[in-house]
Amino acid sequence: MKLGGETVKQIVEKIFRENSLTGAANKTPIKLVGCLMRDGKEIPLDKERECQLMLEAKDAEIENLRDELETFKKYNVSADEQIDNLKKEKKIAEEQIIFLENDAKKCSELEKKITSEVATSSKQKSKTKSHDRRRKSKKKKSTTQEIKKGKITEILVTTSDDNYLDKYFAEQSRDMKFYDFPAYWKDNVIYEMLKKVGYIERLEVKHNYKYRTVRARIRLTKEMEENSLKAVLI
């Protein structure tokens, strides 16, 4: 409303100047019917011009309102799009968090199983004081066994060179057995998880109804070997 009043004021001033110049040039008096107030002074206007100015002021006010409405609509659409994008990003982040939590849980469960199995194996060997050192061979292969539908399939896995194994893995392999792996864990998942703690020389997975039993011959990493020995001493 304030903007409309300012528009009327500007239009009236312009028309007043035009009429004054026209009347002075023609030396003819202007027919006055109405007047508007400006700074406490009367500005004479003819009736027709006065109505025209009022209509123009209303049109200008309506146009301004339309512009404001369009601006609000654009802002509202932009805000809705930003909200939708934020919701999508939130959903993706939540899914990633769930995936990472599940992966961390699997790693934790596997580490506990391996530590327990290594500790048991170390105690048995310390009682019998027997050491079984296997001969090294530059050209050797290890096997991964998977039981599928009652059948055992052997998969040949090429080993790393001896220097690499001696540098990062324990000198002695361990025959280990793990119980109660979740049934929904696939064979390749179990294999990849065990590879994180040592070099797999042999792997056998037995499929049960609700769980899986795993037999493995593993050369643990040196770090895992040290941790297992500490657990035995404790």
N, C-alpha and C positions, 0 to 999 in steps of 0.2 A: 504493500500500500504506500509506503514511503517512497519507493522507487517510482510508482505511478505519479505521485504528486510532484516529484522533481521533473518528470518528463513533461507534465502539463505546464509547469512553470517555464521550462525552456522553450516549448512551442509557443506559448503566449508571448514571451519576450521577442521571439523571432518575428511573429506576425505583427506585433506592435511596431517593430522597427520598419518592417516592409510597408505597413499602412502609413506610417509617418512620412517615410520617404516619398511614397506615391502621392500623398496629399500635398506635400510641399511642392512637388514638381508640377502637378496639375493645378495647383491653387484652388482646389475644390474641397469643401468640408466633407468629413467622413460622417456617415449616418450612424449615430450611436444608439444602441438599444439597451445593452447591459454593461456591466463592468466587473472586473476582478481586482482583488486587493494584492498589492505587491509592496512590501516594506511600508505599510501604512498608507499607501497612495492608491487611488483608483486608476485602473487601466481600462478605458472604454473599449467595448467590443460590440460589433453588430450581432444580432441574434443568430443568424445563420452560421457565422464564423464561430460563435461561442459553442454551438451544438457540435460543429465539426471538430473543434478542439477536444471536447469532452469525449467524443467517439474515438478519436485518435489516441487519447490517453488510455481509454479502456482497452483498445486493441493492443497497445504497447504493454499494458499490465498483463493481459491474457497471454501474450507471446512470452513474456518473462516467466510466467508460471509454467508454461509448456516447456521452456528450456530447463527450468529447475526440475520438472517431472522427469524429463528424459535423462538428465544427469543422475537423478536418484535411481532410475531403472538400471542404467549402466553400472552404477556402483553396486547395486543389489546383485546383479548377475555376476559381477566379478567376485563379490564376497562369497556367493554360493559355490563358484568354481574353486576358490581357495579352500573352502571347507571340505569339498569333495576330495581334493588332492591331499589334504591333511589326513582325512579318514583313510585313504588308500595307503599313504605312507605309514600310518599307525598300524594298519593291519599287517603290512609287510614286515615291519619291525617286530611285531608280536610273534609272527611265524618264525622269524630268524632266532628270536630268543628261545622259543620252544625247541627248535632244532639244536641249538647250541647246548641247552640244558640236557637234552636227551643224549647227545654225544658225550658230554662230560660225565654223565651218569654211567654210560657204557664203559668209558675208560676207567672210571673209579672202580667199578665192579670187577673188571678184568685185572686191574693191578692188585686188588685184594686177593683174588683167586691165585694169581701167579705167585705173590709173596708167600701165601700160605702153603702152596705146593712146594715151593723152593725150600722153605724152612723145614717142612717134613722130610723132604729128600735129603737135606744136609744133615739132619739129626741121625737118620738111618745110616748114612755113609760114615759119620763120625764114630758111631758105635762099632761098626764092623772094621773100620780102618782099612777099607779096601779102596783102591784107586783104579779106575778104569780109563786109561789114556788111549784114545783112538789114534791110529796112524793117519798122518796127513797125506793127501794125494792132490796133485795139481789139477788133475782131470777127474772130477767126481761129480755126481749128480745126486740130487735129493728128490724124494717123491712126496707128493701130497695126495692123500687118499680121502675120497669122499664117498659116503654111502648114500646112494640114491635108489629108492624103491627096493631095498634089500640087496642091491648090487654095489660092489666096491669098484670105483674107477680110480686108477692111478694116473696122476699127472706129473710128468717130468718137469722139474724146475732147475734150470742151470744155476749153479752156485757162483758166488763171487770168487775172486782169486784168494789164495791163502794169505797173502800179505794184508789184504783188506780185512779178512776175518780175524787174523791175529791182532790187528791194531784196535779194532772196535768191539770185539766179542770175547767172551770167556774162552779159556783153553779147552774146557770140557763140556760136552753136551749133557743134557739132563733129560731123562724120560719122565714126562709129567702127565698127569691125568686131571682133568677138570670136570666137575659135575654141575648139573643144573644150569647150563646155559639156556637162556630163553628160547623157546621153540620158534619164535618169529625171527630169530637171527639167522640169516642165510650163511651158507658155508663160506662164501667169499668174504663176508663181513667178519666172521670169526678169524679167517686166515689173515686178513689185513690188520685186525686188532692185535693178534699175536705177533705179527711182524714188528710192531712198535717196541716190543720188549726183547726181541732177540731174533736170531736167524733160525728159520724153520727148516729142519732137515727131514722131518716126517710129520704128517698130520692125518689123523683119522677122526672123522666125525660120525657119531652114531645118532641116528634120528629116532627119538622117542615121541610119545604122544604129546606131552606137555613140556618137554625139555630136551636138551641135547648133551651128550657126553663126548668129551674130546680127549683123545690121546695124542700127545705130541712129543717129538724129540727136538729140543730147542737148545741153541747156544745163546745164552742170555747176553745182553750187552754188559759191558764191564760195570757200568753204573748200577744196573739192576742186580748183578752178581754181588756187588759190595753191599747194597741195601739188604739183600737176603741174608748175607752173613752177619750183618749187624743185628737183624731180627732174631737170628739163632742165638747169638751171644746174650741178647737181652732175655 
